[in-house]
Amino acid sequence: MLFRRQAANPYRPTSRRQRLVIIAITAAVVVTLWMLLIERPGWKVQPIPGSPLAPCRTGQTTDCVGGQANVLLIPAGTAPGASGASAAR
């Protein structure tokens, strides 16, 4: 009991400096997240050196760096033999 320390108050209010640090960190995180959401990654496409393709001009969508890749989607058909297996039962 002679060397026993008093327990620190766990409900001690934060100091003004701690509140400012918390606000600064929160503001930095919010700004960083907004910048990551707003900024388009790869918006400036750089061609590979020695490549014959150049960056896309206004309205150009093919044969250029940063163009579109057209994909055809074909609906899936029924599995072969699925209707025959159920009819045999």
C-alpha positions in Angstrom: 0.0 0.0 0.0 2.9 2.2 0.4 3.9 2.2 -3.3 0.4 1.9 -4.7 -0.4 4.5 -7.4 -3.8 6.0 -7.8 -5.7 4.8 -10.9 -5.9 7.4 -13.7 -9.4 8.7 -14.4 -10.5 6.8 -17.6 -13.3 9.4 -18.1 -11.0 12.4 -18.1 -12.1 14.8 -20.9 -9.7 15.3 -23.8 -7.5 18.4 -23.8 -7.8 21.2 -26.3 -4.6 19.9 -28.1 -6.0 16.4 -28.3 -9.3 17.7 -29.8 -7.4 19.7 -32.4 -5.3 16.7 -33.4 -8.5 14.6 -33.7 -10.1 17.3 -35.9 -7.0 17.7 -38.0 -6.7 13.9 -38.6 -10.4 13.7 -39.4 -10.2 16.5 -41.9 -7.2 15.0 -43.6 -8.9 11.6 -43.9 -12.1 13.2 -45.4 -10.1 15.3 -47.9 -8.0 12.3 -48.9 -11.1 10.1 -49.4 -12.9 12.8 -51.4 -9.8 13.2 -53.6 -9.7 9.5 -54.2 -13.4 9.5 -55.2 -13.2 12.5 -57.4 -9.9 12.0 -59.2 -10.1 9.7 -62.2 -7.2 7.3 -62.2 -5.4 7.1 -65.6 -7.2 10.2 -67.0 -4.0 11.2 -68.8 -3.0 8.2 -70.9 0.6 8.1 -71.9 1.5 6.1 -75.0 4.3 3.5 -74.7 7.5 4.9 -76.2 8.0 3.5 -79.7 4.3 2.5 -80.0 2.6 3.5 -83.3 -0.6 4.3 -81.4 -1.2 7.9 -80.3 -3.6 9.1 -77.6 -7.2 9.4 -78.7 -8.4 12.7 -80.3 -11.8 14.2 -79.4 -14.5 11.8 -80.7 -12.0 9.0 -81.6 -12.8 5.7 -80.0 -10.7 3.1 -81.9 -7.1 2.6 -83.0 -5.7 4.9 -80.3 -4.5 4.6 -76.7 -7.4 5.0 -74.3 -10.0 3.9 -76.9 -13.0 1.6 -76.3 -13.0 -2.1 -76.3 -16.3 -3.3 -77.7 -17.7 -6.5 -76.2 -20.5 -8.6 -77.5 -22.7 -10.3 -74.9 -24.5 -13.4 -76.1 -27.3 -14.8 -73.8 -26.6 -18.2 -72.5 -28.7 -21.0 -73.9 -30.2 -23.9 -72.1 -27.8 -26.7 -71.1 -27.8 -29.6 -73.5 -29.7 -32.6 -72.3 -31.4 -30.7 -69.5 -34.9 -31.1 -71.0 -34.3 -34.7 -72.0 -33.2 -35.8 -68.5 -36.4 -34.4 -66.9 -38.6 -36.0 -69.6 -37.1 -39.5 -69.0 -38.4 -39.6 -65.4 
